[in-house]
Amino acid sequence: MLVRLEKQRYWVEDNWFCRYVTVEPEDGGKMQIFPCYRWFVGDSKIEIREGKATTVKDDTSPKLLEHRKKELQERRETYRWITWAAGIPRCIDAKTEADLPQDARFENEKRSDFEHSLHYALLELSLKKFTIRFGKSWNDLEDFKRIFWKLRSPIAEYCMDHWKEDWLFGYQCLNGSNPRMIQRCQKLPDNFPVTAGMVQSSMADGTTLNKELKAGNIYLLDYAIMEGIPTNTIKGKPQFIAAPLCLLYQHPDDGLIPIAIQLEQTPGLDTPIFLPSDPPLAWLLAKMWVRHAEFQVFQLLSHLLRTHLVVEVFCVATLRQLPAVHPIYKLLAPHQRYTLEINCRGRTQLLSETGIFKRVVSTGGEGLLVLAQREYKVLTYRSLQPRFDFIDRGVTQIPNYFYRDHSLMLWDAIHSFVTGMVDLYYPTDQDVQKDAELQAWIRDVTQEGFTQLPNFGLKSKLSSREELSTLLAVVIFTPTAQHAATNNGQFDWCAWVPNTPCTMRLPPPTDKDAVTMEMIMATLPDVSQSCVQMAITWHLGRAQPDAIPLGQYPEQHFTERRALEMIDSFRKELKKIEEQILDQNAGLDLQYLFLLPSRIENSITI
């Protein structure tokens, strides 16, 4: 049965959003629910189906099959692929958010909040007080507190007090805004000539660098991807980047600490290896340069590319290839809410030639695109699966890696949930293989979305329920848990600008003994850049007032009892994870709550 809804245009703006329709037979039979969740704009006529999820092979009615076909034809005309820039995932064909259909737009309250929050942040920073000093350096590190008096958080305050300490530098490699950069080091890179003698003073009693390498206690940050990236010019002044290497040691008493830093990929007389035993200001500046590279990598690669742009591919393919009655559409739709609009806004307001990154970030402009293109070339489907990611980086045993532990709990819960859903609608592997709409969906993902990516590792055909379950877990984990891990802490770790500077105004130091506080202040972001960094990370990292937490589905696409029971079981499992994480954090001065299920949004909305 189909329900037809019609709306006629009147002279006033009268768009109408329909959640669902219920039909109750006069003879007292079972009430039927017809999910809609669509906008009626202008003169509209929409036909909707009863809520039972159905694959195309299970539809025998010619009328219902024709309805599926017509719906997808209309969607493919509305949601089209386009190449925004070569060498990165393709995206929705919309120059700005205004080009999107109403069904993909923010609701009015969300739009108003988004557009006013950045203005509010800048106002709260009292920028008028600093206008006479725009473009000028701060006098000393304490000066940064002048923009730190209203917009703040417990972690940001803790960072302000402890950011110089080596253990907090190491902690951020595990549980900061980019917790997937660190890798185990079994052999020192040839271009990083650290000797045992250089770092012996950082070792625990009775051990050496070679012993700790063999024991698996040495780790590496390698920002080779930054080498040669074009740099920004801000107000006529060139900005600078580095491509550091940083060696870390899991000390039995002090935790994970940095023990050696080289700021360029090619060693030489002008590329010294900085050590904790060096003059304090030299060591501090070297760590700042690593954190500056971290800002570029986490914002543009771990956050933008590996969550926003990856998820958009699946979002566009879902809208183009799966009708609303399809079980996989019903499963994924809540996890793709607002993604198209936030990505359109990101391309126009953050990444464009007139965007915020061009104004304040050292890789703004051409550099950010080159950086994203480099990462895209090496992007793999395997790396989007957290358990494989931790294995491949050799970080399965490092202690106090809360991001890893919480990610795996969430991954297992999501994977179990989607496996149950897949088994419900696909009793056999042959059912997966014979679902023409599902196979068209995966072809759209691999052949239209992730183009020019021969080593990505995702096949253009789904052959089994296990393959489908793992893929769906990736498609849900990425915009929920993974996005939360990289997005939600950016204000906490970037608000204190010296901890994670968005740009550097002098080149990396080549002489340890020449580093002075004056050099540091002339290198760090100026007053204007610092204010914008603090404002934009607050704007992007704050909790959203209309957030829908992971596992909550106010739009009820599924109506079958068994599917609703699985959703309820998923929620109960998330509640258990919530309690485990809270218990784990009890009494900690520095709590890791970014992956608390109640703080993870169901989709990328910011």
N, C-alpha and C positions, 0 to 999 in steps of 0.2 A: 504494500500500500504506500502511496505517496500523498503528502500534504502539500497543497499549492498555496503560497502566500503572495499577495499582491499589494503594492503600495503605489499610490499616485502622487506625483509631484504637485505641491502647492506653491504659492508665491513666497512663502516663508521657508527658511531652512528647517527641514523636518525629517532629517535622517533618523532612522529607527533601528535599534539593535534588538534582535530576537535571540533569546537564549535557547528556548525549546518550546515545543507545542505538546500538549497532552491531549489524547483522545480517549474518551471513556464511552464505551458502547451503551446504548440505551437499555439493552437487555441485562446490564449489570456485569458484563464480561470484564476481563482484565484490562486495566487502563494501559494504553500504549504511549511511550515517550518518543518524540521525534526531535533529537538534538539539532540545533541550527547554529548558534553562535556566529551569526553573520550580520553585517550591516545592510540595511535597505537604503539605498541612496537614489534620490530622484524617483523616476518611474521604474519600479523593480517588480520582477516576478521570479520567485524562487520556489523550486520544488525540493522537499526534503523527505528523507526516508526514515522509517522506524529505526530505533537505536541499535538493534542487534548488529554486531560487527559481522561482515560477510566478505569473503574473498570472491574474486570474479568467477572462479570455477564452481562456487556454490550457488551462484545466481542462475536460475533456470528460466526465469520470466524474461521474454524478449523486451518487455517494457522497462524492466529494471536494468537490464543490460544496456539498453539504449540510454537510460538515464545516467549510468556510470560513464559511458562514452562521451555524452554531451557535456557532463560536468568537467571531465578532464580536457576536452577540447577548449572550453572556455577558460580554464585555468592556465593552459599552456599559452593562450593568447595574452593573458593578463600578466603572468609571471614568466619573464623571458630572461635568458642568460645574456651576460655581456662581459667583455674583458675590460675591467677598469684600468688595469696596468698589466703589461706582459710579465710573465714569470711568477705570478702569484695566483691563488685560486680565483676562479671566475665568480661572479656575483650577480645579484638581481639588477635588471636593467632599469635603473632609476637614478637620475642625476642628483636629485635631492629627495628628502623624505616626502615632499609634496607630490612627487610623481608616483608614490605607492598607492595601491588601492586602499580604500578605507579599512578593510579587514586586516591589513598589516600595519595600521597606524597606531600610535599611542592614543589612549583615551584622553579626554580633555584634561582631567586632573593630572595625569602623568605628564602630559605635554607642558602644562603650566608649571609644574614643579621642576621639571628638567630645565626649562628655559630661565627660571628665576634663581635656581640654586647657585649657579656660578656667579651671578650678579651679587647674591647675598654674601658669598664667600669673599669676594673682592671688597665688599662694603665692610664686612667684619674685620678684614685686615687693615681697615682704615688707610687705604692707599693714598688718600689725599694728604696724609701726613708725610708721605714719602715722595711726592711728586717732584719736589725740588732736588731730590737726589737720584731720580731715575737715571739709570745708566752708570751710576757710580758704585764703587765698591763699599762694602761694609768696613768699619774700622777694625773690628776684631771679632772673634768667634762669638763672644757674648752678645754682640749686636743682633745676631739672628733671633734672639729671644724677643726682639721688638715686634716680630710678626707672629709670635707664638703665645699670645695671651688670651685669645678667645677660641679659635679653632684648635682643639687639642683632643687627645685621647690618652688613656692610661699608658698604652704602649709607646705612643709618641713622647710622652713625658719621661718615661723610663729610658727611652732611646736618647733623649736630650742629656740625661744625667750620666749615661754609661757608654755612649757611642765610641769613645776613644779606646775602650777596653778590648783586648784581643779576643776574649771569649765571646763577646757579643757580636763581633765580626763573624766568628765561626758559627754562632747560633743562627745568624741570618742566612748563611749558606744552606742550612737545614730547614728552617722554619720561617724565613722571611718571605718577601714577595715573589722571589724566583727560586723556589726550593728544588728545582730539578737541573741545576747547572753543575752541581758537584759530582765528581766521579772518583772512583778508587784509582790510585796511581800505583801500579806494580813495577813500573820502570820509569825513571826520569826521562822526559822528552829530550831529544838531542839538542834542541834549541833552548834548553833551560838548564845551564850547566851549574846546578847547585852541588856543592861538595859537602861531604859529611862534616867537615870542620866548620863550615859556615853556620850550620844549624845546630851544632852540638849543644850550645847553651840553652836551646829550647827543648832538648830531649829530657825525658825523665832519667833519674839516676840509673846507671847500669845498662843503658841501651844506646843504640846508634841509629843513624838514618837507615843504613842497610838492613839492620834487624827489623826496624819498624816497617820498611817496605815489604819485607817477606811476611811479616805478621799481618799485613793488610791494614795498617793504621795510618797510612799516608794517603792523602786525597789531593785532588787537583781541580782548580778552576782554570779553564783555558778559553780565552776570548779571541781565538784566532779569527773568528768570523768578523771581527771588527777591523782587521788589518786592511788598510787602503780604502776604507769607506769614505766617500766624499763628505766633507764637513760643511756646516752651516756658516753663513755670514749674517750676523745680527746687527742691524743699525750700522752697517759698513765695517764692522769689526769681525775678523775671522775667529771662529771657535775651534776647539781642538778635541781630539779623541785619542785613546790609546787602545792597544790590543794586548792586555796584560796576561801573564801567567802567574798563578798564585798557588803555592804549596801549603797544605794544611796538615796538621798532625793531631790525631786523636790522643791527647795526653791523658794518662790515667787519673790525674787529679784536676787538671784545669779544663778538661773537655776539648772540643775541637778548636784549635787555634791556628792562625796563619804563622808560618815560619820563614817564608821567603817569597818575594814579589819581584817580578821583572815586568816592566811596563811596555815592552815591545816584543814582537815575536823573534826578532833577530838579535842575538847577543852581540855585545861589543863594548868598546871603551865608553861610548856614550849611552850605553844601556846597562847601568849597574843593576846588581841584584840587591834589593833592599831587604834588611833583616831587622828583627826586633831589637838587636843590640846596637843598631845605628842611632845617630842623634834622634831624639824623640820626634822632632818636627818632620824629619825626612821620612821616618816610618809612618807617621800619621798621614802625610801627603800621599805616600805610596798606596796606603789603604783607601784613601779617598778616590784615587784614580781607578782602583778596582771597582769600587762602589759606583763610580760614574759609568764605567762600562756596563755594570749591572743594570743601571737605570735604562740604558738603551736596549739591552737584551730582554729584560723582563717586560718592558712596555711594548716593544715592537714584535718580539718573537714569541715569548712564552704566553703573553696576554693577547695581543692583537691577532697574530697569525695562527697560533696553535689552539685558540679557543674561538674568537669571534669569526675569523674567516673560514676556518674549518667547519664550524657549525652552520654558517650561511650556505655552504654547498649542500648539506643535507636538507636544510630548510627549503631551499628553492626546489630541489629534486622531489621532496615530499609533496609540495604544493602542485607540482607539475604532473606527477605520475600516480599518486594515490588518491582515490576519491574519499570523501568524508566517511563513507560506510566501511572502508577498509580497516581491519584491526590494527595495522601498523600505523596508519594515519591517526587513528584514535589514540594510540599509545604515544606518538611523538608530538602531536600538536601542542600539548601544554608545555613542552620543553623547547618550543620555538617561538613562544609569545614575545613580541616586540623586537625580535632579533633583527629583522630586516630594517626597521626604522633606526635602531641604535647604530647599526653598521653604516647606514646611509649618512647619519649625522657624524659619525666618526670620520668618514671619508671627506666630508665637506668642512667640518669644524675643527678637526684635529690634524688631519694628514695633508690637507691641500696646501697649495702654495701660499695661501692666506690664513692657514690654520694656526692653532696654538703651538704645535710642534715647531713650525717654522719660526715662530717668535722667540722661543726660549730653549729649544733642545738642540744639542750640538750636532745631531744627525738629521735635524729637520730639513725638509726639502728633498733633494735628490738622494741623500744618504739613507734616509729611512726606507726608501723603496729598494735600493741596492741591498740593504741589510735583509729585508724581507725576502727578496729574490734568492739570496744565498741560502737562507734557512729553508725556503720552500724546496730547493733542489735536493736537500737531504732529508726532508720530512718523510717519515714512514708511518704506515698504519700500526705497525708493532709498537712504536714509541708512544702512541696514544693509549695503549693499554698499560695501566700503571704497574702491574706485576712484572711485565717484561721490561718496562722502563727501569725499574729498580735493579733487576737482574743485570741488564746490559750496562748499567753504570757502576755496578759492583758495590751497591750501597745497601744491601739487604741486612747487614749486621751492625752498621754504625748505630750507636745508642742515641737516645733522645731525639730521634728523627720523627717527630710527631706528624709531620705532613705525610710521611710514608705510611705510618701505622694507621692513621685515620683514613687515608685514601684507600687502603686495602680493605678496611672494614666497609666503607661505602661502596667500593667496587663490587665486593662480594654480595652485598645486599641488593644492589641494582641488577647484577648479573642473575641472581637467583629470581628476582622479580620478573625480569623479561623472559627468562627461560620458561617460567610457568606460563606466561602469556603466549609465548610461541608454541609451546606444547598444546595449549588449549585450542588454538586455531589452526595448527599444522600438525596433525597426528603422526605424519611420517615425513621423511626427507623428500619423498616424491611430491608431497603437497607443496613444499617450498619450491622445488624445481618447476612445477607446473603452474605456479602463480604468475601469469603474464605481467600483471601490473607490478608485482614486486620485482621481477627481473628487469622491467623497464626502469624502475626506480634505481636499481644498483647500476645499470648502464648509464643513466643520466649522471649519477654521482661520479663515476670513474671516467667517463668519456667526455662529459660536458663541464663538470665542475673542477675536478682535479686533472687538468690537462697538462701535457708535457711533463709527466711525472712517472717515468717507466719503472722506477724502483720503489714506488709507494707501497706496493705489496697487497693492495686490495683488489681482488679479482672482479671482473665485470659480470660474473654469474654467481649466484648463491646456490650451493649444492646441498646443504644440509641444515637441519634445525640448529645444530651447534654453531655453524658459521653465522647464521642469522642472529642467534642470541648474543654472541660476542659482539657483532657489529652494532646491534641495538644498545648494548651496554655502553659501548664507546660513544654512541650518538647521544645518550642521556648523561653519562658521566662527564663528558667534556663541557657542556654548557652549565652544569650544576656544580659538582665538586671541584673540577679542575679550574673552572672560571673563578669560583670563590677563592681558591688558594692563591691565585695570582692577582685578582682584582681587590679583594676586600681588605687586604693589609697595606695597600699602597700609601694611604695617608699616614698610617702608623709608622711606616719605615721611611717615608719621604718628607714628612712634615718638617723634621729637623734637617734642613737642607744640607749641612755639611756631611751628614751620614750617607745621603744618596743624591749627589748633585746632578741636575738635569743637563748641565753644560759645564765646560771648562774654558776659561778665557786666556790661559797661557798654555804652552806646550808642556808635556811631561818633563820633569826635572832630569837632568843628566849628571848632576853633581850632588851627592848626598850632603856634602858640607855647605853647599850654597843655599840650602832651603831655609827660609826665614818666615816669620809670621806674615810679613808684608807680602812675600811671594804667594803664600797660601791664600791670603785675602784677595789678591789680584787675580788668582786662578779661579776661585769659587764663583758661582753665579752672583751677579750684582743685585742691587736692591730690587729692581723691577723683575728680573728673572726669578728671584727667590719668592717674591710675592705670588707670581703667577704659578710657580711650581706648587706652592702650598695650596693655593686656591683650586687648581685643577685636580690635584690628587684627592682633595677633600670632596670635590664635586663628583668625581668618578668612583671613589671608594666608599662613600657613605652608604648607610642602610637606606634602601628605597622605601618611601612611605606606603607604596602599594605592593610591596613584595609578597609573593606567594612562595612559601617555603617548600623545599624538596618533599615530594610525596603527597602534597595537598593538591586536590583537583576540583576547584570550585566549578569548573566547566565539566559537567558529567557527560563525557563522550561515550563511555561504556554504560550499558544498561543491564547486561546479563549478570545473574547472581554470581556465577563462578568468577567472572572477571572482577566484580566488585569485592569479592572475598579476597582475591589476590592483592588488590590495592590496599585493603585493610591490613593484611599480613605484612605488606611492605611498610606501611606506616608504623606498625608495632615494632618491626625490626629497626627502623630508624629511631624510634623512641629509646630502644635498648642502647643503640650506639650513642645517642645523646647522653644517656646516663653514664655510660662508660667514659666518655670524653670529659664530662664534668667531674667525675670521680678522679680521673687521672690528673686533672688540673688543680684540684683542691690543694690549697696551700702554696702553690707556685707563685713566685713574685712576677714571673713573666709567663702568662698563660697563652696557650695556643688554642684559640676558639674559632679560627676561620672556617674549619670544617665541621663545626657543630651543625647538625642537620637543620635546626631551626633558624640558622643564619645563612644557609645556602638557598639561593633562589632557584626556583624550578626552571628558569630559563635565563638567557643573557638579556637583561633589560637595561644595562648601563655599561 
